[in-house]
């Protein structure tokens, strides 16, 4: 399996596992919590058939990447992405695509390193602009909600994953037609294999303030978001990006009644929006 070294912890290498398939225009696929790069399977197949080169990777702490106890913040996540892009010499006409937590990598990467070499950005189930409720961010979510999540992860992260995935896929209304029991078990298995430390530490990253990064996104950007997203509610995330004009060249596609992971439950709608956007 291919890896790129992104740091060390106590003398041991921290390595990011990636897959690089196909040829043509490259698109980098950045997964959501608590999954891995293979969670893009319903998008990668279509992208490969359409002639794109697909690069997916596992965030530190997840999938087959190293499981350190350092670096769980978006500055480090963005630096890990840069190491991968540099390693693969992806320095021109690259599309950065993120789902959920992965939308934070895309946003912080461009906010920190600029858009040189990046032609477009695609964001699905977005976490920006800023989830935490504050005096200057009244539309955010109260901090005690996230404190409760961290306590739930500590108490029994496996039970937490069960509860999380029920809302990740809106299983009460979408199972079994759009999310079967086997697929749900597969997601749980991937999550269970993630670093226990990362499972907890990543919760604080959800409170990252991306408002200073967003104006620096100067490439065409696509946002696709489910209107019934219970993890990152549409009105607190995608609607704000659109209504507050936080990204200059933005296309927002709403997936009616879509849950958080629309990539699995509504692949036709997401893939169509993505391919149309890439073809422009």
N, C-alpha and C positions, 0 to 999 in steps of 0.2 A: 504494500500500500504506500502511496506517495505521502510524504510529510514535508513540512517546512518548519525549521526551528525559529521560534519567536522570543526565546528568553531562557532563563534557568531559574530553578528553585533549589537551594541547598546543593548545588553542583549537578543536579539532574536537568537534562534538557526539557524545555517545554515545547512540545511539537503540535502543530496543527495538521490534522489529516484532511486531505482534499481529494476530489475526483475531477478529472479533466477529460471530457468526452466530446467528440465531434470536431467539426471545423467550421470556418466561417466567422461571422461577427461574434465576438465573445460576450457572454452574459454571465455574471457572477451571481450565484444564488445563495442567499444568507438566511439560514433557517430561524425559526422561532423557538422559544422556550416551551417545553423541555425536550425538544426533539433533536434531530440531527440532519445532516445534509441530504439523506435519502428521503426525507419528508417532501421533497420537491418532485417525487416520481411522476405525479400526474401533470406536471408542467414540463419536466425535462423531456419526456417522451415526445411531446408535441413540438417542443423547441428543436430537438434533434431532427425530427422529420421535416421541419421547416428550414433546415440548413444552418442552424446556429451552433456555435461551440458553447458547451455548458460546463461551467466550473462551479462545483458546490464544495462546501467545506463544513467541518464540525467546529463550532465555537469551543474555545478552551473550556474544559470541564464536561463536555458532552460528546456523545458518539465515540469515535475512535481516537479523538485528540487526547492530549495529556490532561490530567486532572489535578492541577496545582491548587494551592490555597492562596494564590496571589493573582492580581490582575482583573478582578471582576468589577470593572468600571468602563465607561464608554471611551475614554481616552485610550485605554489599553486595547479594547476590542477593535477600535479603529486602527491602531498601530499594528495589530495582528493582521488585519485586512491589507494594510499597506505592504507588510512583509510578503504576503501571498502574491499580491499584484506584482511586486518587484521580482520575486522569485520566478514568476512565470513570464516576466517581461511584458506584462499587459499594460502598455503605456499609451495606447491610442484606440479610440472608438470603442471603449468598453461600456457596457450597460451594467449598472449596479442594481440588483433587485433584492429586496429584503421583505421578509414576512415577520410581523410582530416585533420581537426584539431586534430582528435583523434590519428593520427600518431605522432603528437607532444607529446601527453601524454605518448605514449609507449616509444618514444625515450628519453624524459627527465626522465621518471621513471627509466629506466635501467641506464641512465647516472648518476642519483643521488643515487639510492638505490641498484644498481647492479642487477644481473640476478638470484640470489639465489631464487629457487622456480619457476622460469620461464623457460619453456622448449623451446618455440619458440615464434617468433614475426611475425605478418602478417600486412602489411601496404598497404592500398589501396588509391590511389589518394594522394600521399605523399606530405607533406609540407617541410620536410628537403631536403637539408641541410641548406640553408639560402637564403631567398627570396630577401632580401634587397640588392640592388646594392651598392657596396662600393669599395674602392681602392683595397682591397684584395679579392673582390667578384664581378668581372666585369660581371659575367653571371646573376646577380640578376636583380630585377625589380627596376626602379627608385623610390625613396621615394615619389615623388609628386603624383604618381599613388595612393598610399595608403592615402595620404592626401585628394585626390579627393573623395575616397570611404567614408572616415569619414564625409566629408561635405555632401555627398549624403545621408548618414544615418541620419544625423542631420536634413537635409532639409525635408525629407519625407521618412522614413524608409520603408513604405509600397510600394512606387514606386520603391525604391532601391531593395526590395525583388523581385518585378516583373522582373526587369532587371537582377538581379543576377540569378534567376532560369532559365531565358532564356538561359544563358550561362552555368549554372550548368548541364543542360540536353541537351544543343545544340538543342533547340526545333525547330529551323528553318530547320534542316535537319532530326531530329529523331522523331518529332511529326507527326502524332499520333501513328505511328507503335510501337515505343519503349517507349514513354512517352505520356500517354493520358491526356486529359484536366482535368479529375477528379483527377488523381494522382498529377498533377501540382497544382490544387487547394488545395489538402490535404497538400502538402509541404508548400504552402503559409500560410495556416491556422496554422500549427505548428510554423512557423517562426513568424507570427503575435502575437502569444501567448507568445513568448520569452520576457525576460526583455528588455525594451528599452535601459537601461544602458548597459547590456551585449552585445546587438546587435552592439553598438558603440565601447565598450571597447575591444571587441575581435579582432578588426581590427589590433590594435597594436601588439597583440600576434603573428600575422602572420609574423612579422618581427624578430622573435626570431632566434638567431644563434644557431643551433644545432650541429655545426661542432665538438665541444669538446665532445659531448655526443656520437656521432656515433661510434668512435673506441671502446667504452665500451660495445657495443652490441656484445656479444660473444655467442649468440645462433643462430641457423639457422633462417634466416629471409626471408620472402617472400614479394616481392613488386609486386602489380598488378596496372597498370596505363593505362588510355586511351591515345592513341596517339593524339587524337583531344581535349584533356583537355584544356579548355579556362580559367579555374580558376587557376589551378596550372600546367602550361605547362610542358609537358613531358621532354623537353630538359633542363629545368631549375631545375628539381627535380629528377625524377626517373632515367633519363639518367645519371645525375651526380653521383648519388649513385653507379650506375653500373660502369661507365667509370672511375671514380676517386677512385674506390675501397674503398669507405668510410665505408662499413660494411664488415667484414671479410668473413662471410658465407652467401652469398646473392644470391637469385634467383629472377630474374626480368621477369615478364610476361607482354608483351605488348598486350593491347586490341585494335586491329586496328579500327580506326575511333571512338573509345569510348570517351565519354565526361567525365566530372568530376565524376558524380555519376554513375559509371559503375555498382554498386551494384543493382541499379534499372533497368537501360537500358540494361545491358548485364549480367544478373544474371547467365546464364548458363556458360559463360566463366569464370566469377569470381569464382563461386561455384566449378567448376571443378578444377581450379587451387588451390583453398583453400583446398579442400578435398584431392587432390593428395599430397599436401604439408604436411597436418596433418598426412597422413597415412605413411609417410616415417619413 
